[in-house]
């Protein structure tokens, strides 16, 4: 998207740059040569025309800009934010001006997750020093209670327990909701640690009753402010590469140039030069030719830069596909990914490793089995018991599959996971299992336990 905007900007600013391919140039019926002179000939004609000219170099320099000509970006107009929504709800309440002022100040201290994490005694001091308003914690507590009745449920809570309780209080009171309240009120610590057996024993309840209460708690939103996304701009992924299968089964790679037009030097400038060259002594004509020279150099540089970018992208992506051909030919089987680091691709392509890094960290490819960031295909290697080298991503995939298939009443701990991998031929230490598990955002066994 940034490239598309950059090209549009260059097309608007440079009259010598236009959309289209040089191959589409028309040929004059009375002449075998194209009506559009080549860039080299254009350079020669302009240079000859300007030879002996006393025009200062700065007048034809592409890097010379007038400060008054600098363009400023038009800012985005954003919709109302999370805090704006809270303030608008505050305006609907029938409260005094003082209550409104205090509640409005508290809203300003609520974080993006919807929590009021500042201590009320600290807010009392802030109001006294910054606004000269004398108040008490009790008065602020009353104002906070007003905010805690707003949408989304749970907003204005000072901790997770209060946030969940506020949401439960706004629900219809069923036996499951009542059980959820009891669990949070009297056994919150045990609940967070998933010590369900202790809670069942202390409350003298059945496992079904416990499960009903826990299920209600798990439906709640621990970050109520996260439900408001109006102040965030959604980013849509536009793949840079397209990968398809030919009828023969071979892979076919192409650049996604849907929104990136082909560029060429405009054919109009040659007619301009012919007209201006008839009167070389005219100062205005010489200035016009200087302008054309400046814009011509800029257009050529921009076209070359785009072509170089495309060549670099294709060279890098093709090297990745060649290195991971088994993965792509088998429709994304992660167990077939080979170990691959940036240096491998840099050595293959002859590109600098920093160039490969920039491409890998910011580009995406669309395949028949999904869209992937290029960095997905990079991973370190690990040697198996048989001496073969496999990708660590393969290990992580197996680890993830084990966790998904485990018995949730008795999840596998890291030692048990290491034993399973050892049976499959992967000798991995327990601490390495823990590292991979954290990378995959898989909690420890105790926190994966379910009723």
N, C-alpha and C positions, 0 to 999 in steps of 0.2 A: 504493500500500500504506500509506503514511503517512496519507493522507486517510481510508482505511478504518478504521485504528486510532484516528484522532482522533474519528471519528463514533461508533465503539463506546464510546469513553471518555466522550463527552458524553452518550450515551444512558444509560449506567450512572449517571452523576453527577446528571443532571437528570431528575426524574420527570415534568416537564411536557413533555418532548420524547419523541416516539414515531415509529415508522416508519409510513408511509402517506401518501397524498395527501389534501389537503383536499377534492378532488372526489369522494372515496369516502364522505364523511360521509352517514349515513343521515338520512332525513327522517321526522319524526313524522307518522303517518297523520292525526292529529287537528289538525295544525298545519302550515301551509305553510312555516314557518320551520325551518331545520335545528335539531336538538337541540343541536348544538355552537354556542354563541354566537361571534360574530366576535371577533377579537382586539381590535378597537377598543372594542367593548362591554365586553369583559373588563377592558380597561384602565380604562374609566370606572367600572365597578362597584367595582373594587378601590380606585381613587383616592378615590371617594366614601366608601368604607368606612373608609379610613385618614385621611380629612380630620379635622383637629383632633386627630389622634393625636400624642402626645408621643414616639413611638418614635424613637430616634436614627437618623440617616441611615446610620450605619455598619452597623446591623443589617440593612439591606436593600440594602447595597452589594454588587454582584456581584464587586468586586475585593477583598473582605475575606476573608482566609483565616487559619485558625489554623495556626501552624507545626506543631502536633502532628498536623494532618490532612493534611499533605503526604505524597503517595504516592511511594514509591521504585520505580524500574523493577526488574523481575526480570531478573537477568543471564542471558545465554545460556550454556548448558552446552556447551562446545566439546569436540570430539573431540581425540585426541592430536595434537600438533604434529609438525612435521618433526624437531625436536630430540628430542622425546620418543621418536620411533621409533628414533633413533640410540642413545639411552640404553638403550632396551629391548634392542637388539641387543648392546650392550656387556655387559649383565647375563647374556647367554648364553655369554660367553667364559670359558674357564678361565684366568684371569689373577690376579696377585697384587693385594692391596688397593692397593698403591702404583700399579701400572699402571692399575688402575681409576680411581683418583683423578686421575691425570694425563690419561688419555683423556677422562674426564668433563669436566675443565676445558677441554680442547681442543675438545670438542663445543660447549661454550658459546661458543666463539669462531668457530664456523663460521657463515657468513652464510646468508641464505635461499636463495641460488642453489646452496649446497652447497660453497662454496669456503672454504678456510682461508687468508685473505688476510693475517693478521697474521704477522709474522716470528717465528720460534721463539725468537730471542734476546730479543725483547720479552716473550714469554710467560714466559721464564725469570725476567726481572726482576719481572713481575707476581706470579708465585708466591712469590718471595722477599719482596716487600713486603707483599702482601695476605694471604698465608697462612703465611708463615714457612717455606716449603718450598724446600729447596735442590735444584736439579736441573741438568741440562745439556741442550744442544741435542740431543745424541746420544740421550739418554734420551727426550726428547720426540719425536724422529724415530721411535723405536721404537714409541711409543704411537700416533703418527699413522698408522703402517703398519697397525696393527690396525684403525683407523677406516676406512682406505681399502679394506678388504676387505668393508665393509658394503654393504647396498643403500641407495639406488640406486647402481649402478656409477658410479665417478667422484667420489664424495663424498670430501671431505677434500683434494682437489687444491689446490695453491697457485697454479696458473695453468692456462690453457686447454690447453696442450700436455700437461701432466701429467694433466689430467682425461681427455683423449681417449686417452692411452696406457693409463691404468688401465682404461678400458672395453674397449680392444682386448685387454688381457691376460686378461680374463675370458671372451673368446670362443674358440670352437674355432679352432685355428690352421690356416687354409687359405692357399693362395698369395696370395689377395686380401688377407687379414689381414696376412700378412707384408709385402706390398708397402706396405700402409697404414702399418705400423710404420716401415718404412724412410723413407717420405716424411716422416712427422712427426719422426723422429729426426734426419735429416740435411738436410732441405729444408723445415722448417716455415715459415720466412719466405717462401720462394718460393710455398709452397702457399697461405698467407693472401693473397698478392697475385695468385694465380691465374696465376702465370708457369709454366704447364704445359710449354711448349716447352723452357724451361731445364731443368726437372727431367728430361724425357725425354732430353735431350741429355747431361746429367751422369750419369744412371744407365744410359744406353745401353739403353733398353727400348722396347718398342713402345707405340703409343698405346693399344692394347687393355689392355696390362698396367697402364699408368698409370690408365686409366679404372676398372679393377677395384679398385685401391687407393683412388682418390678416392671412388668410390661407397660403399665401406665406411666411410670417414671421415664422409661426409655423413649416414650413418645414425645416427651417435653423437649423444648429447645434451650440448650445451655448457653446460647449466644443470641438473645432476642434481637439485638441490633443488626445482626448479620442478615436478617430477612429483608432489610431495606437496602436495596442495591441501586437506588436512583442516583446516588452521588458518585457512582463508579461507571466508567465507560467500558462496555463489554468489548472484548477483543476477539474478532473472528479470525480464525486461522486460514490463510490463503496459501496453499502449498506452492512451493517454488519449483517442484519437479513432479512429473507425471510418469508413472511406471505402468505399462500394460504388457499383456502377453500377445505375441504374434500368433497367427494360425499354426505356425510350426512349433509353438511352445516356447520360443525364445523370448527373452526379455527385451522390451523396447522402452528406452528412456528418452524423455523430451522435457524441455523447459516449459513451464506454465507461463506463456507470454500472452494470455488472453487480454490482459489490461495493459500490456506493454507494446505499443505500436512499433513497427519498423521505422527507422529514421533515415533521412537522406538530406543532402544539401539542396536547397531550393534551386529550381531552374530559372527563376525570375531574375536572379542577380546578374546573369550574363547579359540580358537585354539592357539592364540598368547601366552596366559598364560600357556597352556600345554607345548608348546615348550620351553618357558623360564624357567619353573619350573624344567626341567630336569637338569639344571645346576645352582643351587641357589648361588653358590660361584662366579659366573661370575658377575663382577661389572656392565657390560653393561646390562645384563639381569635384574638386580635389578633396574637399572635406567629406563629401559623400562617399568617394572611393575609399578614403581612410576608414570610414564607418563600416563599409562592406568588408574591408580587410579584417577589421577587428572581429566582426560577427562571423566571418568565414573561419577564422582560426578557432573561435570558440565552438562553432558547430562541429568542425572536424574533431576537435578534442573530445567533445561530448559523445559523438558517435563511436569513436575509438574506445572510450572508457566503457560504454555500454557493451561493446563487443568483447572487450577484455574480461569484463565481469561475467558475461555469459560463458565464455570459454573456461574461465576458472571454475565456475559452478559445475559445468558439465564434466570437466576433467576430474573434479573431486568426487562428484556423485557416481560417476562411472567406475572409479577406482573402488569406492565403497561397495557397489553392487558386485564387482568382480571378486572382491574379498569375501563377500557374504552370499555368494551365488546360491548355495544350497538352501539357505534360509529363504530367499526370495522365490526360488523355484518350487519350494514346498509350502508356499502360501503362509509364510510367517511362523513356522515352527521354531520357537525360541531355543529349543534344545539343539538346533543345528547352527546357531550363531557361533562364529569363530572368534577367538580372542583378537582384539584389534585396538590399537592405540593410535593417537594422532600421528606419531612418527612413522607408522606403517604406511599411511596414506601419503604423507609428505615425501617419503622415499619413493613411492610408486609414481607419483605425479611430478616430482621435481619442484613442487611448490614449497614455500617457506612454511614451517610448522605453525606459525602465528596466523597465516592465511587460512590454512586448513581448520584451525581452531575457530576462527571467526565464522567460517561457513558452517561448521558442525554445530555451533552453539546457537545459531539464529535461523536456520532453514528447516523446512519441512518437505516431506515427499508424500504424495498420494499414491497408494498402491491398491490393487484389487481387494486387499484385505484390511484396509484402514489407512489413516494418515498418521505419520510418525515424525518426530523430530530427528534430525540426523544424529544427534548425540546418543539416541537410543541404541544405535548399532555399534557403539564403542564400549569396550569392556576389557578388563585385564584377564590374563590367563591363569589357569590353575592346573597343576599336574595331577592326574588320577593315579590310582594304585598300579594300573597297568602301564603307566608311563606316557599316556596320551595327554595332550594339552587341550583343555576345554575352556570355554568362556565362563567367567563368574556369573554371567547372566543366566546361563543354563542351570547353575547351582541354585540361584535365587528362584528360578521358575519351579524347580523341583521342591524347594523349601515351601514356596507359596502353595503348591498343590497339596503338600502334606498337611498344612494347616487348614486348608479348605475342607479336606476329607476327614479330619480328626474327629473324635468323639467329643462334642462340646461339653459334656458333663465332666470329662476328664481330659483336658487339653494336653498336648505333648509339650514337655519342657525341653530346654535347649539340649540337654544330654540325650534325651530320647530322639530328638531330631538328628543329632550328630550320628547316633547309632543307625538310624534309617539310611542316612546318606552313605555311611560306611558300607552298608550292605549293597548299595548300588555302585560301590567302587570309588567313592569320594572320601578321602581322609581329611576331615576338617575339624579343627579344634572347637570346643564349646564356645570360646570367646569370639571366634569368627562367625559362628552361627548367630550369636547375639548381635554382632555388627550387621550381618545381612538382614536379620529380622528387623532391626531398627531402621535400616534403609528402606525396607518394604512397608514401614509403619505398622508392623505386626506387634501387638502388645505381648507382654510376658504371659506365660500359661495361665497364671492365676486370674489375670484380667480378661482372658478369653473364655472363661468358664460361663456356661449358660445353664439355666434350669431345664 
